[in-house]
Amino acid sequence: MVFDRRKSILEAAEKSFSMFGYKATTMDQVAKIANVGKGTIYTFFKNKEELFYEVVSSMVHEMKELAQTSMKEEKTFFENLHRALYSVLEHRRQHQLAIKLSQEVREIGTPAAIEALDLVEQAILFFLEQEIARGIANDEVKKCDPSLTAFLMFKMYIALIFDWEKSHQSFSKEEIANHLEFYMMTGIKPE
């Protein structure tokens, strides 16, 4: 029973943060959506910040699981990395909370929303860094700085998925993989 209330509060909080953003969500709204008294929320969470952190942490965990499950043993390092990155960023693009937080950051610049999106980005970068380091150890990737490579790869993906389509026709999943392989793996320097 206790777990069910906590779970319903978290679901209600995610719904409220997704609809109204961090700044406009109140504990009263969450209580109403969860169909519990406001005091019940404080039984599980000290404040709105702690509740929000729990919701965002759940979203990050979801993305980590998605990245892990997209990795296939029979695929190459590059194919796996592409699948994982694409899956996570597509999920982020369609996840209502991520969408609302991105909008809130653009329009208001709410510090909690900025921190939440940074937490998501740091989790993605950490995952990439680990995979690149593993690729180096397995001789699937040249020796390089895994942290810098993860950062550049992530930013290129963001640019190809989100930024490019603002003024150009969007790329297919295969086109993104081809561009990433060309610019990150092969390079533009003639042989």
N, C-alpha and C positions, 0 to 999 in steps of 0.2 A: 504493500500500500504506500509506504514512504517513497520507495523507488518510483512508483507510478506518478506520484505528485511531482517529484523532482523532474522526471522525464516530461510530464505535461507542461511544467513551468518552462523548461528549456525549449520545448517545441513552440510554446506561445511566445517566448522571447525572440526566437529566431523569426517567427512570423511577424512580430511587431517591428523588429529591427529591419527586416526585409521590406516592410511596407512604408515605415516612417523614417528609417535611418536611426542612427544612434542618438542624435541630438533631440529629436522629437519623440522618441520612445520614453514613456513613463512607466514606473512600476505599477501604477493603477491600470494602464492599458494591458500590461502583461498579465496582471491578476485577472482582469476581466476576460481576456482571451483564454487563459488557462482554467477559468471558472473556479478560482480559489480566492481566498481572502489575501489581501496584500501582506498581512503578517506571515502567512504561510511561505511566501517567497523569502522573507527574511530568515526563516528557519533554515533555509538551504544556502542562501547567498547574502553576504553582508550589505551589498549595495548594487546599483546598476552596473558599475564598472566590472565587478566580479562576475556578474551574470553575463555581461557582454563578452568578457574574456573567455568564459566557458563555451559560449556559442561559437565564437571565432575559432577557438581551439578545436572544436568539433569539426568545423569546416576544413581546417588545416589537416586534421587526421584523415578526413574523407579524401582529400586530395592526395595525401601520401599513399593511402591504400590504392587509389586509382592508378597512381604512377607505378606502384609495385606490381599490380595485377596486369598491367599492360606490357610488362617485360616478359618475353618468351625465350626460353633457353635455346631454341633452334634458330633464333634471329641473330643478326650481327649486332655488334655494339652500337653502331650508328642507327640501325633500324629500331633497336630497342629504345635508344635515347629519344629518337624522333617520336615514336609511339607514346612514350611516357610524357614528354613535354606537350605534345599536341593534345593528348587526353586531358591533362591537367589544365591547360590554358582554355580549352573548349569548355570544360566544366566550369572554370572560373567565369568565362564569358556568359554562361547560361545560368549560373547560380544567382538566385534573386538577391541574396544578402550581399554578395560581391558586387553585383550591379548597383545596388542602392548605396553601398559604401563608396564606390567609385564616383557616383553622382554627387554624394554628399561632400566628398573631398574636393571635387571640381567646383561646386557651387558655394560651399561654406568654408571648407578647410578645417572641419572639426578634427581636433587633435586625436581623439579616440579612434576615429575612422581612419585617419592617416596611419596610426600605430597598428591597427588591425590589418590594413593592406600591406604594411611593411612586414608584419608577422607572416602573412601568406607568402610574400616574395622571398623572405629569408628561408622559409621552409623549402620552397622550390629550389633556391640556389644551393642550399645544403644538400638536397637530394642529388642535384646535378654534379656538385663537387665530388660527392662520394662515388658516383658512377664513373666520372672521368678519372678519378684516382684509381678505381678498380680497373678501368680500361688501360691505364698506363701500366699498372702492375701485371696485367695479362698480355702486354705488348699489342694491344688493339689500338692504342693511341700513342702518338709520339710523346716524348717527355715534354711537359709543359706545366704551367702553374694552374692546377685544377680550379682554384678559386677565381682567377681571372678568366679562364676559359669558360667556366660555368656562367659567370656574369655576362660575358660577351655573347655566349650562345643564347642565354635567356633574353637579353635585350634584342638580339636579332629576331628571335621568335616573336617577341612582342611587336616589333616593328613590322614583320611580315604578316602577322595575323590581324593586328588591330590598327596600326598606323597607316600602312600602305593603302588599305581599302578606303581611307578617307578621301583620297583623290584619284584612286585607280581602281580598276576591276580587281576584286579579291582573288587570291590564289587558292587553288585546290590543295588538299592535303599533300598530294604527290608533288605539286609544284613547290610547296614550302620545303618539303624534304630535299628536292633537287637543288633549290637555291641555298639551303643551309649546307648541304654537302659541298656544293661548288665553292661558296665563300668561306666556310669554316674548315672544311676538310681538304679540298684541293687547292684553292687559292686562285687568284687572277694572274699571278706571275706566269709568263710563258716559260715553257720548259726549254 
